[in-house]
């Protein structure tokens, strides 16, 4: 199976609980390379960047599920880095 490297950028409006987002990210934890969260208090939003190396359907499903949460928007940027999933394991 092929995997792609991507970044899911998430903007969370003030007052939205991060619990639902954290549950979704935990479910995809095996594919997540790293994440960074930045509170932007002056604008009343929180920004989360998630780097993921997963099959394309996993990436789009995760981004779609996150983006459907009320007060949350998500966009995905895909790299051209595509590899076989078993190649990932060799370098680990």
Sine and cosine of phi, psi and omega as CSV:
sin_phi,cos_phi,sin_psi,cos_psi,sin_omega,cos_omega
0.00,0.00,0.64,-0.77,0.00,-1.00
-1.00,0.00,0.59,-0.81,0.08,-1.00
-0.87,-0.50,0.40,-0.92,0.04,-1.00
-0.80,-0.60,0.48,-0.88,0.11,-0.99
-1.00,-0.07,0.73,-0.68,-0.03,-1.00
-0.52,-0.85,0.27,-0.96,0.10,-0.99
-0.85,-0.53,0.80,-0.60,0.11,-0.99
-0.97,-0.23,0.88,-0.47,0.03,-1.00
-0.98,-0.17,0.79,-0.62,-0.10,-1.00
-0.82,-0.57,0.74,-0.67,0.11,-0.99
-0.89,-0.46,0.82,-0.58,-0.07,-1.00
-0.91,-0.42,0.83,-0.56,0.02,-1.00
-0.94,0.33,0.47,-0.88,0.02,-1.00
-0.85,0.52,0.64,-0.77,0.03,-1.00
1.00,-0.06,-0.22,0.98,0.03,-1.00
-0.99,0.11,0.76,-0.64,0.00,-1.00
-0.95,0.32,0.72,-0.70,0.02,-1.00
-0.98,0.20,-0.06,1.00,-0.08,-1.00
-0.85,0.53,-0.72,0.69,-0.03,-1.00
-0.90,0.43,-0.64,0.77,0.03,-1.00
-0.90,0.43,-0.70,0.72,0.00,-1.00
-0.89,0.47,-0.59,0.81,0.05,-1.00
-0.90,0.45,-0.72,0.69,0.00,-1.00
-0.90,0.44,-0.66,0.75,0.02,-1.00
-0.92,0.39,-0.59,0.80,0.05,-1.00
-0.89,0.45,-0.63,0.78,0.02,-1.00
-0.89,0.46,-0.51,0.86,0.00,-1.00
-0.98,-0.19,0.24,0.97,-0.10,-0.99
-0.80,0.59,-0.54,0.84,-0.03,-1.00
-0.91,0.41,-0.35,0.94,-0.03,-1.00
-0.98,-0.19,-0.24,0.97,-0.11,-0.99
-0.98,0.19,0.82,-0.57,0.02,-1.00
-0.99,0.12,-0.64,0.77,0.02,-1.00
-0.08,-1.00,0.25,-0.97,0.03,-1.00
-0.53,-0.85,0.45,-0.89,0.01,-1.00
-0.66,-0.75,0.73,-0.69,0.04,-1.00
-0.88,-0.48,0.71,-0.71,-0.02,-1.00
-0.77,-0.63,0.88,-0.47,0.12,-0.99
-0.99,0.17,0.80,-0.59,0.03,-1.00
-0.93,-0.38,0.98,0.19,-0.14,-0.99
-0.87,0.49,-0.61,0.80,-0.02,-1.00
-0.86,0.50,-0.49,0.87,-0.01,-1.00
-0.97,-0.25,-0.08,1.00,0.04,-1.00
0.95,0.32,0.53,0.85,0.03,-1.00
-0.71,-0.70,0.30,-0.95,0.15,-0.99
-0.86,-0.51,0.66,-0.75,-0.01,-1.00
-0.91,-0.42,0.75,-0.66,0.02,-1.00
-0.83,-0.56,0.76,-0.65,0.10,-1.00
-0.90,-0.43,0.81,-0.59,-0.03,-1.00
-0.87,-0.50,0.85,-0.53,0.08,-1.00
-1.00,-0.09,0.79,-0.61,-0.11,-0.99
-0.70,-0.72,0.59,-0.80,0.08,-1.00
-0.81,-0.59,0.99,-0.16,-0.16,-0.99
-0.46,-0.89,0.21,-0.98,0.14,-0.99
-0.87,0.50,0.54,-0.84,-0.08,-1.00
-0.83,0.56,-0.62,0.78,-0.02,-1.00
-0.92,0.39,-0.53,0.85,0.05,-1.00
-0.93,0.37,-0.69,0.73,0.00,-1.00
-0.89,0.46,-0.77,0.63,-0.05,-1.00
-0.92,0.38,-0.56,0.83,0.05,-1.00
-0.91,0.42,-0.71,0.70,0.01,-1.00
-0.88,0.47,-0.75,0.67,0.00,-1.00
-0.88,0.48,-0.65,0.76,0.02,-1.00
-0.91,0.42,-0.68,0.73,0.01,-1.00
-0.91,0.41,-0.64,0.77,0.04,-1.00
-0.92,0.39,-0.70,0.71,-0.04,-1.00
-0.91,0.41,-0.36,0.93,0.03,-1.00
-0.99,0.13,-0.16,0.99,0.03,-1.00
-0.94,0.34,0.61,-0.79,-0.01,-1.00
-0.91,0.42,0.75,-0.66,0.02,-1.00
0.98,0.18,0.24,0.97,-0.05,-1.00
-0.78,-0.63,0.67,-0.74,0.15,-0.99
-0.80,-0.60,0.54,-0.84,-0.04,-1.00
-0.63,-0.77,0.65,-0.76,0.07,-1.00
-0.71,-0.70,0.51,-0.86,-0.04,-1.00
-0.86,-0.52,0.70,-0.72,0.13,-0.99
-0.89,-0.45,0.83,-0.56,-0.02,-1.00
-0.99,-0.16,0.63,-0.78,0.12,-0.99
-1.00,0.02,0.14,-0.99,0.09,-1.00
-1.00,0.02,0.11,0.99,0.00,-1.00
-0.99,0.16,0.94,-0.35,0.02,-1.00
-0.82,-0.58,0.74,-0.67,0.01,-1.00
-0.63,-0.78,0.31,-0.95,0.11,-0.99
-0.96,0.26,0.63,-0.78,-0.06,-1.00
-0.86,0.51,-0.59,0.81,0.00,-1.00
-0.94,0.35,-0.41,0.91,0.07,-1.00
-0.93,0.37,-0.55,0.83,0.05,-1.00
-0.87,0.50,-0.65,0.76,-0.07,-1.00
-0.92,0.39,-0.56,0.83,-0.05,-1.00
-0.90,0.44,-0.66,0.75,-0.03,-1.00
-0.98,0.20,-0.19,0.98,-0.07,-1.00
-0.96,0.26,0.00,0.00,0.00,0.00
